[in-house]
């Protein structure tokens, strides 16, 4: 998700609280011109992906899932001494919210995304204060590789998502006054626009691992970020034609995430009846477009990610009662919710990613 211009420029006072309250649209409207990019895309190879130094598996010897499957960005400065207040750094924790572990400290890190094998993490980070790049790191925090670094202080790459086979990464790139979805190999080579003939803004891509040809994104054909909706595209078609899932029911609709089985998409938006309302989380069926509101409160609920069984969503919630954001676990059926990071207070927590091994694909 593109956040705000103040965070992108690393301005004083630009914290997670401000970023999540303002939302996704500010930078989209002020994206910078990028004359170095062209329709075919630069062929950039930074080097082979550096794997973690130890053998990696998405399960332990007993077949259990990753010990710390939840990634998130946090402003917390202790107990690990992670740097100055306002610096968003990458952490992991258990599914019950315990045993926090720092993954990457000392730089702004946003929108982490697990690789399908659970061995690597892609994320956007602020490499030179004014430029966001996509990098990959081992799940143990070693082997950092910048995949999209190039000499352009006004260029930004964000919102990485992996293909099911782990060979490709799609992401959003600022291009002139637009944002377009690009794709590259997992080593950073063969960078190109994914939907070059689709007009307007394309942001927040998310690849389905259960239905590998499907990708969702937040798009605004008009080029007006406030009009962004959720689009579904089948990449096996030639040419791929995006389908509008939300159909004018919510604006702006951002940060879509596929359910593990690929049948539903979670995202956040505000109400058309009251555009000044706090953001809430919604779920939409990709077949038929049935829409369900998941959260309804006087706080901002954003950045949903699914539990591996698809029954719950982990969301970032904060304001106006709390100056900080916490991660909340919310049942999709409305049966309950739990604050997962309140006991770890010390800074705002947001942009979670919950690892779930790919499910079997459709026959």
Residue, then its C-alpha position, 0 to 999 in steps of 0.5 A: x500500500x502506498x501510504x502518505x507523502x510525509x512518510x515517504x519523505x520521512x518527515x518529522x512526526x510521520x508515525x504509523x498512527x498518522x499513516x494508517x489514519x490518513x490511509x492509502x490515497x495521499x501518495x497516489x495523488x502526488x506520485x512523482x514523475x519517473x522518466x527512467x521507466x518505459x512500457x517494456x520495463x528496464x531489464x534489471x538484475x541485482x544478482x541471485x536471491x540469497x537464501x537463508x544460510x540454514x536449510x529452510x522448511x515451512x514446517x518443523x520436523x514434526x510437520x507443525x507450521x512455522x513457530x512465528x508465522x505472523x509478520x508485522x511492522x512496528x514502531x516499538x523501540x523495546x525490549x530490543x532497542x529497535x531505534x528511534x520512535x517512529x521507525x517502522x521495523x519488521x517483527x515476527x510473532x507466534x499465532x497467539x501473539x507471544x514471542x516477538x522476534x525482530x527480523x529487520x531493524x534500522x530501516x522503515x519496513x512496510x507490507x511484508x509478504x511471505x514466500x510460498x515455502x515460508x523461507x523468504x520475506x519480501x517487503x518494501x523498505x526506505x533505502x535512501x529515506x526518499x525511495x521505497x524499494x522491494x527487497x527480500x530477506x531470509x526468515x531468520x533476518x539474514x541474506x538481505x537483497x534489494x531487488x528493485x534498487x535503481x538511481x531514481x530518488x523519485x521512484x517507489x516500489x511497494x506492496x510485493x506479492x509472490x506467485x504460487x511457485x515462488x518464481x515471480x514477485x508482483x508489486x506496485x510501481x510509481x510511474x509518472x502520476x500513475x501507479x502500475x503493477x509490475x512483475x519480476x523474477x524472484x532475483x529482481x530480473x525481467x522487470x515489466x509492467x503486468x497490465x500495461x494496457x489497463x488505464x488508471x491506478x493499479x495498486x496493492x496487488x495480491x496473488x492467489x496461491x490456491x488459484x495461481x492465475x488470479x490476482x486482485x488489486x486496488x484500482x482506479x481506472x479514472x486515475x482518481x485514488x479516492x475512487x479505487x475499487x477491488x479488481x480481479x484479473x485472470x492472468x491466463x487470459x490474453x489479454x487479461x481483462x480486470x473485473x470490478x468486484x466492488x461495483x461502486x459499493x465502496x470507495x476507496x477500497x484498498x489492500x485486498x488479500x485473497x483467502x487461503x482457498x482463493x474464494x474470497x477477498x478481504x480489504x478495507x474501505x469507508x462507507x459510501x453513506x458516510x465517507x468521513x467514517x472510520x475505515x472498516x474491513x470487508x470480505x467479498x466473494x469472487x464468484x457473485x460478489x456477495x459483500x460482508x462487513x466484518x468490523x463495525x466500530x468507532x476505530x480504524x480497521x485496516x490491513x487485513x490478513x487471513x488466518x491459515x484456516x480462513x476463519x479469522x482476520x488479523x487487522x490493524x486497529x487504532x484511534x480515536x480512543x488509542x493513539x497507537x495501533x494494535x493487531x486485532x484477531x477478528x472472527x469472520x463470522x462475528x463470533x469474537x475478537x482479541x487484541x493480540x499485541x496490547x501486552x507488547x505495547x511500546x509502539x504502533x503495530x500494523x500491516x500484518x502478514x500471516x503465513x499459510x502454506x499454499x492449498x491444493x490448486x483447482x484440478 
